């Protein structure tokens, strides 16, 4: 289990926000593994994320292809 499962889970639920705990429970993967996968997905600009207002807690969702392309075009300028 790993990054591909997290990616697939978020891709299937594109419009919904999830915390790492919710993803962990849904997939039956440890919170540490989920956190590591989400960190990699954040670096590749694959997911949107925002703070929940609680200390060190974020919500994640799949970033649509259009948003990723638009952001990469801005970075190239």
Helices and strands as residue ranges (DSSP letters): H 3-12, E 18-19, H 20-27, H 31-43, E 47-51, E 58-62, H 65-76
